[in-house]
């Protein structure tokens, strides 16, 4: 197999790999495309160029290249999400207020125990809430607190960040940005 010898071919290889991947690709995975013959800085430059190529407003492209916690992926532009959601309405899970409050506490205060969550919310945490978040792969046990009973410590996962299009927890909106009346939740 002939190795790519110019930037256009390299970007075409990147584009094909990212468009056909079923999940985000990390830099290490992408470097395998070029048999280790590329520097990380060169790869990042090519990814930035590819992102700019796809971001051209006037070309009518419906996809964009984004970086999330676990790597790079192509996804539909936000203006098309409502239409695409119609293809699989059963996947649009409605989460209860308890689930969303629990997830927010874990995301903003991690690592936390169930006891921490209960203290903040002022009510007991239903085990089904924690199970639902773990089955969705949004939270996971990351250790145990060194106190009697050694309760599990929970934190968010890269899958959580990927689903929210975030590269890191630092990109979460500041808590000050939320007013209680602005948060519409399903009960």
N, C-alpha and C positions, 0 to 999 in steps of 0.2 A: 504494500500500500504506500502510495506516494504521500509524503508529508506536505502540509500546506506551505507554500512559499511566499505568500503575500497576505496583507491584512484582510483583504476582502474574503479570501478563502478561510482564514481563521475565524472571522466573524460569522461566515456561513456555517461552519462546523459548530460554533457556539450556539447559534440560533437553532439549528436542527436538534442539537442535544437538549436544549432547554425547552423547546416546543414539544418534544416527544417524551420528556421525563414525566413520570407520574407524581413526583414530589420535588420540592426545591433541591437544587444541587449545591453542595458546598464547594468552596474554592478547591479543596483537595480532590474532590470528585471530578471537577471540571479540568483540573490539570492533567488527569489521566488521559483526556482526549488527545493531548499533545505529547504523549509518551515521556513526560518529564522534561521536555525541551523548552519549557517556557518559565519565565520568572513570574512570581505572584504579582509584582507591580505591573508587568506587561499585561497579564490576564485582567487585572482590575481596570486598566486603561481600555482594553478591548470591550469589557463589559459596559463601561461607562459610555463608550462610543455606540455600542449596540443599543443601549438604553436611549440615548439621544436620537438615534436613527428611528426608533419605534415611537418616540414621543412627538414627532413632527405632527402638529395639529392639522395641517392642511392635506395630509395624505389619506385620511379616512381610515386609518388603522384602528381596530377595535381592541387590540391587546396592548399591554405595556409590560416592560421588564421591571420587576421589583426585587429588592433585596429584603428578605425576612430573616428571622433568627437562625434558621437552619440552612440558608443559602439563597440562591437566586431562582426565580421562576417567572414564567409569563402568566399573566392573568388578564381577564377581561377588564376593560376600563369600567370605573364605577357607574357610569351612566347606563351601562347595559345589565347591571346586576339584577334589577327587578325582572327583566325579561328572562334571563337565564334561570332565575329561581323558579320560574313557572315549569321548567322541565322536570324538576324533581321536588314537588311541593311536600312530599312526605319527609324530606330532609330538613325542612324548616321547623326545627324544634322550638317550642315556646318554653322558656325557662321561668320558673316561679320567682317571686321576689326573694324568697329564702335562698334559692340557688344563686341568684345574681349578687345578693348581699354577701354571701359566703365567699363567692369567687372574688369579689372586690376586696374583701378583707385579706384574703390570701395574697392577691396580686400586690396590694399596697403595703402589707405588713410582713411579708414572708421572711423567714420561715415562721409559721405559727402552728400551734396545737389546736385541737378541737376546743379545749378549755379557753384558749385566747379568743377564739371566734365567738364562743358562747358569752364570754365576758363583754366583748364589744357589742354584740347584737342584743344581749340581755335575755336571750332565750336559748333553750337546748338546740343543738344541731342534730337534725334527723340524719341517721346513718345513710338513708337513701340519697340525701343531698350530696354527701361526700362520695358515695358510690357513683352517682350520676356524673360528677365532675371527673372522677378517675376513669370511668368508662369512656368518656369523651376525650380522654388524654389531655385534659387541661391542667390537672394537678397531679402530683405524685408525692409519695413519702420520701423525704430526703434525709431522714435521720431521726434520732430520738433525743428529747431534751434530757439533760442529766439531772433529773429530779426523781423523787420516789415515784414508781410506776412507769417511768421512762415513756411518757406519751410521744406519739409520732409527731414529727414536724412535717408540715405540708408546704409545698411551694408550687408555683406554676411551671409548666413545661415549655419546651421550644415549640411544641405543637400549638399551644395556647397563643404564643406570640405570632406564629405563622398564620393562624386563623384570624388574628386581628391585624395582620399586615404590619407587624412591629419587628424591628431588629433587636431591640432590647427593652427591658422594663423602664429604662430612662425615657422612652418615647410615650409611656402612658401619660394621659393628660393629668395635670396637677389637680389634686383634690379640691383646691380652691375654685377650679373651673366649674364645679358642680353645685347647683342649687337643688334642693330637694324637689322643688316643683318642676324642674326640667327633666327629671329622670322617669320616663314612662316605662313601667314594668308590668308584665302580666302577673296576675295573682294566682 
